[in-house]
Amino acid sequence: MNETDTPRFAALIRARLDEIAQQNRLGHDALAVVQLDQQAVGRLSRMDALQNQAMAKAQQARRDGESKGLRAALARIDAGEFGYCEDCGEPIAPKRLELNPAVTRCVGCASS
């Protein structure tokens, strides 16, 4: 990892964190409690709403996990540890980091 790569990856991570924050704002209404009033909404429509709510919660959990990993990657950048495998200490391939800057292992260690 050279000196010019680190700021590029930090910018990439911050941009992705901004996207996640935007998605969280857009998906906030989908997490609302589904009303039990079957007079206003039919049974199938309510089941549909419950299913949509469950999918929204799953998406939120995925975004939360991704956000946590990206924040950890920013902390590794600040500590000077970004881009190195946590198992073997070898550099992680830049292409792998471009696909997912939150990875902490090289391909060899991740596949074993």
C-alpha distances in whole Angstrom, upper triangle without the diagonal:
4,7,8,6,7,11,11,10,13,15,15,16,19,20,20,22,24,25,26,28,30,31,32,34,36,36,38,41,41,41,44,47,49,52,55,58,59,61,59,56,58,57,54,53,52,50,48,47,47,44,43,42,41,38,37,37,34,32,32,31,28,27,27,25,22,23,22,19,18,19,17,14,15,16,13,11,14,14,10,10,8,6,8,12,14,17,15,12,10,7,8,9,8,12,12,10,12,15,15,13,15,14,14,14,13,16,17,18,19,21,23
4,6,6,7,10,11,11,13,15,16,17,19,21,22,23,25,26,27,29,31,32,33,35,37,38,39,43,43,42,46,49,51,54,57,60,61,63,61,58,60,59,57,55,54,53,51,49,49,47,45,44,43,41,39,39,37,35,34,33,31,29,29,28,25,25,25,22,20,21,20,16,16,17,15,12,14,15,11,12,11,10,12,15,18,20,19,15,14,10,12,12,10,14,15,13,14,18,18,15,18,17,17,18,17,19,21,22,23,25,27
4,6,6,8,9,11,12,14,15,16,18,20,21,22,24,26,27,28,30,31,33,34,36,37,39,42,42,42,45,48,51,54,57,59,61,63,60,58,60,59,57,55,54,53,51,49,49,47,45,44,43,41,39,39,37,35,34,34,31,29,29,28,25,24,24,22,20,20,19,16,15,16,14,11,13,14,10,12,11,12,14,18,20,22,21,18,17,14,15,15,13,16,18,15,16,19,19,16,18,19,19,20,19,22,24,25,25,28,30
4,6,6,7,9,11,11,13,15,16,17,19,21,22,23,25,27,28,30,31,33,34,35,37,40,41,41,44,47,49,53,56,58,59,61,58,56,58,57,55,53,53,52,49,48,48,46,43,43,42,39,38,38,36,34,33,33,30,28,29,28,24,24,24,22,19,20,20,16,15,17,16,12,14,16,13,15,13,13,16,19,22,24,23,20,18,15,15,15,12,15,17,14,14,18,18,15,18,19,20,21,20,23,25,26,26,28,30
4,6,5,6,9,10,10,12,14,15,17,18,20,21,23,24,26,27,29,31,32,33,35,38,38,38,41,44,46,50,53,55,56,59,56,54,55,54,52,50,50,48,46,45,44,42,40,40,39,36,35,35,33,30,30,30,27,25,26,24,21,21,21,19,16,17,17,14,13,16,14,11,13,15,12,13,10,10,13,16,19,21,21,18,16,12,12,12,8,11,13,10,10,14,14,12,15,15,16,18,17,19,22,22,22,25,27
4,5,5,6,9,10,10,12,14,15,16,18,20,21,23,24,26,27,29,30,31,33,36,36,36,39,42,45,48,51,54,55,57,54,52,54,53,51,49,48,47,45,44,43,41,39,38,38,35,33,33,32,29,28,28,25,23,24,22,19,19,19,16,14,14,14,11,10,12,10,7,10,11,9,10,8,9,12,15,17,20,20,17,16,13,13,13,10,13,14,11,11,15,14,11,13,14,15,17,17,20,22,22,22,25,27
4,5,5,6,9,10,10,12,14,15,16,18,20,21,23,24,26,27,29,30,31,35,35,35,38,41,44,47,50,53,54,56,53,51,53,53,51,48,48,47,45,43,43,41,39,38,37,35,33,33,32,29,28,28,26,23,23,23,20,18,19,17,14,15,15,12,10,13,12,9,10,13,12,13,11,12,16,19,20,24,24,21,20,16,16,16,13,15,16,13,13,16,15,12,15,17,18,20,20,23,26,25,25,28,30
4,5,5,6,9,10,11,12,14,15,17,19,20,21,23,24,26,27,29,30,34,34,34,37,41,43,46,49,51,53,55,52,50,51,51,49,46,46,45,43,41,41,39,37,36,36,33,31,32,30,27,27,27,24,22,23,22,19,18,19,17,14,15,16,13,12,15,14,11,13,16,14,15,12,12,16,19,21,24,24,21,20,16,15,15,11,13,14,11,10,13,13,11,14,16,17,19,19,21,24,25,24,27,29
4,5,5,6,9,10,11,12,14,15,16,18,20,21,22,24,26,27,28,32,32,32,35,38,40,44,47,49,50,53,50,48,49,48,46,44,44,43,40,39,38,37,34,34,33,30,29,29,27,24,24,24,21,19,20,19,15,15,16,14,10,12,13,9,9,12,11,9,12,14,13,13,9,10,13,16,18,21,21,19,18,14,13,13,9,11,12,8,8,11,10,7,10,12,14,16,16,18,22,22,20,23,26
4,5,5,6,9,10,11,12,14,15,16,18,20,21,23,25,26,27,30,31,30,34,37,39,42,46,48,49,52,49,47,49,48,46,44,43,42,40,38,38,36,34,33,33,30,28,28,27,24,23,23,21,18,19,18,15,13,15,13,9,10,11,8,7,10,10,7,9,13,12,13,10,11,15,17,19,22,23,20,20,17,15,16,13,15,15,11,11,14,12,9,11,14,15,18,19,21,24,24,23,26,28
4,5,5,6,9,10,11,12,14,15,17,18,20,21,23,24,26,29,30,30,33,36,38,42,45,47,48,50,47,45,47,47,45,43,42,42,39,37,37,36,33,32,32,30,28,28,27,24,23,24,21,18,19,19,16,14,16,15,11,12,14,12,10,13,14,11,13,16,16,16,13,15,18,21,22,26,26,24,23,20,18,18,15,16,16,13,11,14,13,11,13,16,18,21,21,23,27,26,25,28,31
4,6,5,6,9,10,11,12,14,15,17,18,20,21,23,24,28,28,28,31,35,37,40,43,45,46,49,46,43,45,45,43,40,40,39,36,35,35,33,31,30,30,27,25,26,24,21,21,21,19,16,17,17,14,13,15,13,10,12,14,11,10,14,14,12,15,18,17,17,13,14,17,19,21,24,25,23,22,19,16,16,13,13,13,10,8,10,10,8,11,14,16,19,19,21,24,24,22,25,28
4,5,5,6,9,10,11,12,14,15,16,19,20,21,22,26,26,26,29,32,34,38,41,43,44,47,44,42,44,43,41,39,38,37,35,33,33,31,29,28,28,25,23,23,22,19,18,18,16,13,14,14,11,9,11,10,6,8,10,8,7,11,12,10,13,15,15,15,12,13,16,18,19,22,24,22,21,18,16,16,14,14,14,10,10,11,9,7,8,12,14,17,18,20,24,23,21,24,27
4,5,5,6,9,10,10,12,14,15,17,19,20,21,25,25,25,28,31,34,37,40,42,44,46,43,41,43,43,41,39,38,37,35,33,33,32,29,28,28,26,23,23,23,20,18,19,17,14,15,15,12,10,12,12,8,9,12,10,8,12,14,12,13,17,17,17,15,16,19,21,22,25,27,25,25,22,20,20,17,18,17,14,13,14,13,11,12,15,17,21,22,24,27,27,25,28,30
4,5,5,6,9,10,11,12,14,16,17,18,20,23,24,24,27,31,33,36,39,41,43,45,41,40,41,41,39,37,36,36,33,32,32,30,27,27,27,25,22,23,22,19,18,19,17,14,15,16,13,11,14,14,10,12,15,13,12,16,17,15,17,20,20,20,17,18,22,23,24,28,29,27,26,23,21,21,18,18,18,15,13,14,13,12,13,17,19,22,23,25,28,28,26,28,31
4,5,5,6,9,10,10,12,14,15,16,18,22,21,22,25,28,30,34,37,39,40,42,39,37,39,39,37,34,34,33,30,29,29,27,24,24,24,21,19,20,19,15,15,16,14,10,12,13,9,8,12,11,8,10,13,12,12,15,16,15,18,20,20,20,17,17,21,22,23,26,27,26,25,22,20,20,17,17,16,13,12,12,10,10,11,14,17,20,21,22,26,25,23,26,29
4,5,5,6,9,10,10,12,14,15,16,20,20,20,23,26,29,32,35,37,39,41,38,36,38,38,36,34,33,32,30,28,28,27,24,23,23,21,18,18,18,15,13,14,13,9,10,11,9,6,9,10,7,8,12,11,11,14,16,15,16,19,20,20,17,18,21,22,23,26,28,26,26,24,21,22,19,19,18,15,15,15,13,12,12,15,18,21,23,24,28,27,24,27,30
4,5,5,6,9,10,11,13,14,15,19,20,20,23,26,28,31,35,37,38,40,37,36,38,38,36,33,33,32,30,28,28,27,24,23,24,22,19,19,19,16,15,16,15,11,13,15,12,10,13,14,11,12,15,15,14,17,19,18,19,22,23,23,20,22,25,26,26,30,32,30,30,27,24,25,22,22,21,18,17,17,15,15,15,19,21,25,26,28,31,30,28,30,33
4,5,5,6,9,10,11,12,14,17,18,18,21,25,27,30,33,35,36,38,35,33,35,35,33,31,30,30,27,25,26,25,21,21,21,19,16,17,17,14,13,15,13,10,12,14,11,10,14,14,12,13,17,16,16,19,21,20,21,24,25,25,21,22,26,26,27,30,32,30,30,27,25,24,22,21,20,18,16,16,15,15,15,19,22,24,26,27,30,30,27,29,32
4,5,5,6,9,10,10,12,15,15,16,19,22,24,28,31,33,34,36,33,31,33,33,31,29,28,28,25,23,23,22,19,18,19,16,14,14,14,11,9,11,10,6,8,11,9,7,11,12,10,12,15,15,15,18,20,20,21,24,25,24,21,22,25,25,26,29,31,30,30,27,24,25,23,22,20,18,17,16,14,14,14,17,20,23,25,26,29,28,25,28,31
4,5,5,6,9,10,11,14,15,15,18,21,23,27,30,32,34,36,33,31,33,33,32,29,28,28,26,24,24,23,20,19,19,18,15,15,16,13,11,13,13,9,10,13,11,9,12,14,12,13,16,17,16,18,21,21,22,24,26,25,23,24,27,28,28,31,33,32,32,30,27,28,25,25,24,21,20,19,18,17,17,20,23,26,28,29,33,31,29,31,34
4,5,5,6,9,10,13,14,15,17,21,23,26,29,31,33,34,31,30,32,32,31,28,27,27,25,22,23,23,19,18,20,18,14,16,17,13,12,15,14,11,13,15,14,12,16,17,15,16,20,20,19,22,24,24,25,28,29,28,26,27,30,31,31,34,36,35,35,32,29,29,27,26,25,23,21,20,19,19,19,23,26,29,30,31,35,34,31,33,36
4,5,5,6,9,11,11,12,15,19,20,24,27,29,30,32,29,27,29,29,27,25,24,24,21,19,20,19,16,15,16,14,11,12,13,10,9,12,11,9,11,14,12,12,15,17,15,17,20,20,20,23,25,25,26,29,30,29,26,27,30,30,30,33,35,34,34,32,29,29,27,25,24,22,21,19,18,19,19,22,25,28,29,30,33,32,29,31,34
4,5,5,6,10,10,10,13,16,19,22,25,27,29,31,28,26,28,28,27,24,23,23,21,19,19,18,15,14,15,13,10,11,12,9,7,10,11,8,9,13,12,11,14,16,15,16,19,20,20,22,25,25,26,28,30,29,26,28,30,30,30,33,36,35,35,33,30,30,28,28,26,24,23,22,20,20,19,22,25,28,30,31,34,33,30,32,35
4,6,5,8,10,11,13,16,19,21,25,26,28,30,27,26,28,28,27,24,23,24,22,19,20,20,16,15,17,16,12,13,15,13,11,14,15,12,13,16,16,14,17,20,18,19,22,23,22,24,27,27,28,30,32,32,29,31,33,34,33,36,39,38,38,36,33,33,31,30,29,27,25,24,23,23,22,26,28,31,34,34,38,36,33,36,38
4,6,7,8,10,12,16,17,20,24,25,27,28,25,23,26,26,25,22,21,22,19,17,18,18,14,14,16,14,11,13,15,12,11,15,15,13,14,18,17,16,19,21,20,21,24,25,25,27,29,29,30,33,34,34,31,32,35,35,35,38,40,39,39,37,34,34,32,30,29,27,26,24,23,24,24,27,30,32,34,35,38,37,34,36,39
4,6,5,7,10,13,15,18,21,23,24,26,23,21,23,24,22,19,18,19,17,14,15,14,11,10,12,11,7,9,11,9,8,12,13,11,13,16,16,15,18,20,20,21,24,25,25,27,29,30,31,33,35,34,31,32,34,34,34,37,39,39,39,37,34,34,32,31,29,27,26,24,23,24,23,26,29,31,34,34,37,36,32,34,37
4,6,6,7,11,13,16,20,21,23,25,22,21,23,24,23,20,18,19,18,14,15,15,12,10,13,12,9,10,13,11,9,12,14,12,13,17,17,16,19,21,21,21,24,26,26,27,30,31,31,34,35,35,32,34,36,36,35,38,41,40,41,39,36,36,34,33,32,30,29,27,25,26,25,28,30,33,36,36,39,38,34,36,39
4,5,5,9,11,13,17,18,20,22,19,17,20,21,20,17,16,17,15,12,13,14,11,9,13,13,9,11,14,13,12,15,17,16,17,20,21,20,22,25,25,25,28,29,29,31,34,34,35,37,39,38,36,37,39,39,39,41,44,44,44,42,39,39,38,36,35,33,32,30,28,29,28,31,34,36,39,39,42,41,37,39,42
4,6,9,9,13,16,18,19,21,18,16,18,18,17,14,13,14,12,9,10,11,7,6,9,9,6,8,11,10,10,13,15,14,16,19,19,19,22,24,24,25,28,29,30,31,34,34,35,38,39,38,35,36,39,38,37,40,43,42,43,41,38,38,36,35,33,32,31,29,27,29,27,30,32,35,37,37,40,39,35,37,39
4,7,9,12,15,18,19,22,19,17,20,19,19,16,14,15,13,10,10,11,9,6,8,9,6,6,10,10,9,11,14,14,14,17,19,18,20,23,23,24,26,28,28,30,32,33,34,36,38,37,34,36,38,37,36,38,41,41,42,40,37,38,37,35,33,32,31,29,27,28,26,29,31,34,36,37,39,38,34,36,38
4,6,9,12,15,17,19,17,15,18,18,18,15,13,14,14,10,10,12,10,7,11,12,10,10,14,14,13,15,18,17,17,21,22,22,23,26,27,27,29,31,32,33,35,36,37,39,41,40,38,39,41,40,39,42,45,45,46,44,41,42,40,39,37,35,35,33,31,32,30,33,35,37,40,40,43,41,38,40,42
4,6,9,12,14,17,15,14,16,16,16,14,11,13,13,10,9,12,11,8,11,13,12,11,15,16,15,17,20,20,20,23,25,24,26,28,29,29,32,34,34,35,38,39,40,42,44,42,40,42,43,42,41,43,47,47,48,46,43,44,43,42,39,38,38,35,33,34,32,35,37,39,42,42,45,43,40,41,43
4,7,9,11,13,12,10,12,12,13,11,7,9,10,7,7,10,10,8,11,13,12,13,16,17,17,19,21,22,22,25,27,27,28,31,32,32,34,36,37,38,41,42,43,44,46,45,43,44,46,45,44,45,49,49,50,48,45,46,45,43,41,40,39,37,35,36,35,37,39,41,44,44,46,45,41,42,44
4,6,8,11,9,9,11,11,13,11,8,11,12,9,10,13,13,12,14,17,16,17,20,21,20,22,25,25,26,28,30,30,32,34,35,36,38,40,40,42,44,45,46,48,50,48,46,47,49,48,47,49,52,52,53,52,49,49,48,47,45,44,43,40,39,40,38,40,43,45,48,47,50,48,45,46,48
4,6,9,9,8,10,9,12,11,8,10,13,11,10,14,15,14,16,19,19,19,22,23,23,25,27,28,28,31,33,33,34,37,38,38,40,43,43,44,47,48,49,50,52,51,49,50,52,50,49,51,54,55,56,54,51,52,51,49,47,46,45,43,41,43,41,43,45,47,50,49,52,50,46,48,49
4,5,6,6,8,9,12,11,9,12,14,12,13,16,17,16,19,21,21,22,25,26,26,28,30,31,31,34,36,36,37,40,41,41,43,45,46,47,50,51,52,53,55,54,52,53,55,53,52,54,57,58,59,57,54,54,53,52,49,49,48,45,44,45,44,46,48,50,53,52,55,53,50,51,53
4,5,5,5,6,10,9,8,11,13,12,13,16,17,17,19,21,22,23,25,27,27,29,31,32,33,35,37,37,39,41,42,43,45,47,48,49,51,52,53,55,57,55,53,54,56,54,53,55,58,59,59,58,55,55,54,52,50,49,48,46,44,46,45,46,49,51,53,52,55,53,50,51,53
4,6,7,9,12,11,11,14,15,15,16,19,20,20,22,24,24,26,28,29,30,32,34,35,35,38,40,40,41,44,45,45,48,49,50,52,54,55,56,58,60,58,56,57,58,57,57,58,61,62,62,61,58,58,57,55,53,52,51,48,47,49,47,49,52,54,56,55,58,57,53,54,56
4,7,10,12,10,10,13,14,13,15,18,18,18,21,22,22,24,26,27,27,30,32,32,33,36,37,37,39,42,42,43,45,47,48,49,51,52,53,55,57,56,53,54,56,55,55,56,60,60,60,59,55,55,54,52,50,50,48,46,45,46,45,47,50,52,54,54,56,55,51,52,55
4,7,8,6,6,10,10,10,12,14,15,15,18,19,20,21,24,25,25,27,29,30,31,33,35,35,37,39,40,41,43,45,46,47,49,50,51,53,55,54,51,52,54,53,52,54,57,57,58,56,52,53,51,49,47,47,46,43,42,44,43,44,47,49,51,50,53,52,48,49,51
4,6,5,6,9,10,10,12,14,15,16,18,20,21,22,24,26,27,29,30,31,33,35,36,37,39,41,42,43,45,46,47,49,51,52,53,55,57,55,52,53,55,53,53,54,57,58,58,57,53,53,52,50,48,48,47,44,43,45,44,45,48,50,52,51,53,52,48,49,51
4,5,5,6,9,10,10,12,14,15,16,18,20,21,23,24,26,27,29,30,31,33,35,36,37,39,41,42,44,45,46,48,50,51,52,54,55,54,51,52,53,52,51,52,55,56,57,55,52,52,51,49,47,47,46,43,42,44,42,44,46,48,50,49,51,50,46,47,49
4,5,5,6,9,10,10,12,14,15,16,18,20,21,22,24,26,27,29,30,32,33,34,36,38,39,40,42,44,45,47,48,49,51,53,54,52,49,50,51,50,49,50,53,54,54,53,49,49,49,46,44,44,43,40,39,42,40,42,44,46,48,46,49,48,44,44,47
4,5,5,6,9,10,10,12,14,15,16,18,20,21,22,24,26,27,28,30,31,32,34,36,37,38,41,42,43,45,46,48,49,51,52,50,48,48,50,49,48,50,53,53,53,52,48,48,47,45,43,43,42,39,38,40,39,41,43,45,47,46,49,48,44,44,47
4,5,5,6,9,10,10,12,14,15,16,18,20,21,22,24,25,27,29,30,31,33,35,36,37,39,40,42,43,45,46,48,49,51,49,47,47,49,48,47,48,51,52,52,51,48,48,47,45,43,42,41,38,37,39,38,40,42,44,46,45,48,46,43,44,46
4,5,5,6,9,10,11,12,14,15,17,18,20,21,23,24,26,27,29,30,32,33,35,36,38,39,41,42,44,45,47,48,50,48,45,45,47,45,45,46,49,50,50,49,46,46,45,43,41,41,40,37,36,38,36,38,40,42,44,43,45,44,40,41,43
4,5,5,6,9,10,11,12,14,15,16,18,20,21,22,24,26,27,28,30,32,33,34,36,38,39,41,42,43,45,47,48,46,43,44,45,44,44,45,48,49,49,47,44,44,43,40,38,38,37,34,33,36,34,36,39,40,42,41,44,43,39,39,42
4,5,5,6,9,10,10,12,14,15,16,18,20,21,22,24,26,26,28,30,31,32,35,36,37,39,41,42,43,45,46,45,42,43,44,43,43,44,47,48,48,46,43,43,42,40,38,38,37,34,33,35,33,35,38,40,42,41,44,42,39,40,42
4,5,5,6,9,10,11,12,14,15,17,18,20,21,23,24,25,27,29,30,31,33,35,36,37,39,41,42,43,45,43,41,41,43,42,41,42,45,46,47,45,42,42,42,40,37,37,36,33,32,34,32,34,36,38,40,40,42,41,37,38,40
4,5,5,6,9,10,11,12,14,15,17,18,20,21,23,24,26,27,29,30,32,33,35,36,38,39,41,42,44,42,39,39,41,39,39,40,43,44,44,43,39,40,39,37,35,34,34,31,29,32,30,31,34,36,38,37,39,38,34,35,37
4,5,5,6,9,10,10,12,14,15,16,18,20,21,22,24,26,27,28,30,31,33,35,36,37,39,41,42,40,37,38,40,38,38,40,43,43,43,42,38,38,37,35,33,33,32,29,28,30,29,30,33,35,37,36,39,38,34,35,37
4,5,5,6,9,10,10,12,14,15,16,18,20,21,22,24,25,27,29,30,31,33,35,36,37,39,40,39,36,37,39,38,37,39,42,42,43,41,38,38,37,36,33,33,32,29,28,29,28,30,32,34,36,36,39,37,34,35,37
4,5,5,6,9,10,11,12,14,15,17,19,20,21,23,24,26,27,29,30,32,33,35,36,38,39,37,35,35,37,35,35,36,39,40,40,39,36,36,36,34,32,31,31,28,26,28,26,28,30,32,34,34,36,35,31,32,34
4,5,5,6,9,10,11,12,14,15,17,18,20,21,23,24,26,27,29,30,32,33,35,36,37,35,33,33,35,33,33,35,38,38,38,37,33,34,33,31,29,28,28,25,23,26,24,25,28,30,32,31,34,33,29,30,32
4,5,5,6,9,10,10,12,14,15,16,18,20,21,22,24,26,27,28,30,31,33,35,36,34,32,32,34,33,33,35,38,38,38,36,33,33,32,31,28,28,27,24,23,25,23,25,28,30,32,32,35,33,30,31,34
4,5,5,6,9,10,10,12,14,15,16,18,20,21,23,24,26,27,29,30,32,33,35,33,31,31,33,32,31,33,36,36,37,36,32,33,32,31,28,27,27,25,23,24,22,24,26,29,31,31,34,32,28,30,32
4,5,5,6,9,10,11,12,14,15,17,18,20,21,23,25,26,27,29,31,32,33,31,29,29,31,29,29,30,33,34,34,33,30,30,30,28,26,25,25,22,20,22,20,21,24,26,28,28,30,29,25,27,29
4,5,5,6,9,10,11,12,14,15,16,18,20,21,23,24,26,27,29,30,31,30,27,27,29,28,28,30,33,33,33,31,28,28,28,26,24,23,22,20,18,20,18,20,23,25,27,27,30,28,25,26,29
4,5,5,6,9,10,10,12,14,15,16,18,20,21,22,24,26,27,29,30,28,26,27,29,28,27,30,33,32,33,31,28,29,28,27,25,23,23,21,18,20,18,20,23,25,28,28,31,29,26,28,30
4,5,5,6,9,10,11,12,14,15,17,19,20,21,23,25,26,27,29,27,25,26,27,26,25,27,30,30,31,30,27,28,27,26,23,22,23,20,18,19,16,18,20,23,25,26,28,26,23,25,27
4,5,5,6,9,10,11,12,14,16,17,19,20,21,23,25,26,27,25,22,23,25,23,23,25,28,28,28,27,24,25,24,23,20,19,19,17,14,16,14,15,18,20,23,23,25,24,20,22,25
4,5,5,6,9,10,10,12,14,15,16,18,20,21,23,24,25,24,21,22,24,24,23,26,28,28,28,27,24,24,23,22,20,18,18,16,14,15,13,15,18,21,23,24,27,25,22,24,27
4,5,5,6,9,10,10,12,14,15,17,18,20,21,23,24,23,21,22,24,23,22,25,28,27,28,27,24,25,24,24,21,19,20,18,15,15,13,16,18,21,23,24,27,25,22,25,27
4,5,5,6,9,10,11,12,14,15,17,19,20,21,23,21,18,20,21,20,19,21,24,24,25,24,21,23,22,22,19,17,18,16,13,13,10,13,14,17,20,21,24,21,19,21,23
4,5,5,6,9,10,11,13,14,15,17,19,20,21,19,16,17,19,19,18,21,24,23,23,22,19,20,19,18,16,14,14,13,10,10,8,11,13,16,18,19,22,21,18,20,23
4,5,5,6,9,10,11,12,14,15,17,18,20,19,16,18,20,20,19,22,25,24,25,23,20,21,20,20,18,15,16,15,12,11,9,12,15,18,20,22,25,23,21,23,26
4,5,5,6,9,10,11,12,14,15,17,18,17,15,17,18,18,17,20,23,22,23,22,20,22,21,21,18,16,17,16,13,12,9,12,13,16,20,21,24,22,19,23,24
4,5,5,6,9,10,11,12,14,15,16,14,12,14,15,15,14,17,20,19,20,18,16,18,17,18,15,12,14,13,10,9,5,8,9,13,16,18,20,18,16,19,21
4,5,5,6,9,10,11,13,14,15,14,11,13,15,16,16,19,21,20,20,18,16,17,16,16,14,11,12,12,9,7,5,9,11,14,17,19,22,20,18,21,23
4,5,5,6,9,10,11,12,14,13,12,14,16,17,16,20,22,20,22,20,18,20,18,20,18,14,15,16,13,10,8,12,13,16,19,21,24,22,20,24,26
4,5,5,6,9,10,10,12,11,10,12,13,14,13,16,19,17,19,17,16,18,18,19,17,14,16,16,13,10,7,10,10,14,17,19,21,19,18,22,23
4,5,5,6,9,10,10,9,7,9,11,12,12,16,17,15,16,14,13,15,14,16,14,10,12,13,10,7,5,8,8,12,14,17,20,18,17,20,22
4,5,5,6,9,10,10,8,11,13,15,15,19,20,18,19,17,16,17,16,18,16,13,14,16,13,9,9,12,12,16,18,21,23,22,21,24,26
4,5,5,6,9,9,8,12,13,15,14,18,19,17,19,17,17,19,18,20,18,15,17,18,15,12,11,13,12,16,18,22,24,22,21,25,26
4,5,5,6,5,5,8,9,11,11,15,16,13,15,13,13,16,15,18,16,13,15,17,14,11,10,11,10,13,15,19,20,19,18,22,23
4,5,5,6,5,8,10,13,13,17,18,15,16,13,13,16,14,17,16,12,14,17,14,11,11,13,12,15,16,20,22,21,20,24,25
4,6,8,8,12,13,16,16,19,20,17,18,17,17,19,18,21,20,16,18,20,18,14,14,16,15,18,20,23,25,24,24,27,28
4,5,8,11,12,14,13,17,18,15,16,15,16,19,18,21,20,17,19,21,19,15,15,16,14,17,19,22,24,22,22,26,27
4,6,9,9,13,13,16,16,13,14,12,14,16,16,19,18,15,18,20,18,14,14,15,13,16,17,20,22,20,21,25,26
4,6,6,9,9,12,13,9,11,10,11,14,14,17,16,13,16,18,16,13,12,12,10,12,13,17,18,17,18,21,22
4,6,9,10,13,14,11,11,9,9,12,11,14,13,10,12,15,12,9,9,9,8,11,12,15,17,16,16,20,21
4,7,9,12,12,9,9,6,5,8,8,11,10,7,11,13,11,8,9,8,7,9,9,12,14,14,14,17,19
4,6,9,8,5,5,4,5,9,10,13,12,10,14,15,14,11,11,9,7,7,8,11,12,11,13,16,17
4,5,6,5,5,6,6,10,12,14,12,11,15,16,14,12,11,9,6,4,5,9,10,8,9,13,13
4,6,6,8,10,10,13,15,17,15,14,17,18,15,14,12,10,6,6,8,12,12,9,10,14,14
4,6,8,11,11,14,17,19,16,16,20,20,17,17,15,12,8,7,8,11,10,7,9,12,11
4,6,9,10,13,16,18,16,16,20,20,19,18,17,14,11,8,8,11,9,7,11,13,12
4,7,9,12,15,17,15,15,19,20,18,16,16,13,10,9,9,12,12,10,13,15,15
4,6,9,12,15,13,13,17,18,17,16,16,13,11,9,7,10,10,10,12,15,15
4,6,8,11,11,10,13,15,15,13,14,12,10,9,7,10,11,11,13,16,17
4,6,9,7,7,10,12,11,10,11,9,8,7,5,8,10,10,11,13,15
4,5,5,7,9,10,11,11,13,10,11,10,7,8,11,12,12,14,17
4,5,5,6,9,10,9,12,11,12,12,10,11,14,16,15,17,20
4,5,5,6,9,9,13,11,13,13,11,11,14,16,15,16,19
4,5,5,6,8,10,8,10,10,8,8,12,13,11,13,16
4,5,5,4,7,7,9,10,9,11,14,15,13,16,19
4,6,6,9,10,13,14,13,13,17,18,16,18,21
4,7,9,9,13,13,13,13,16,17,15,16,20
4,5,6,10,11,12,12,16,16,13,16,19
4,6,8,11,12,13,17,16,14,17,20
4,6,9,12,13,16,15,13,16,19
4,6,8,10,13,11,9,13,15
4,7,10,12,10,9,12,14
4,7,8,6,6,9,11
4,5,6,6,9,10
4,6,5,6,9
4,6,5,6
4,5,5
4,6
4
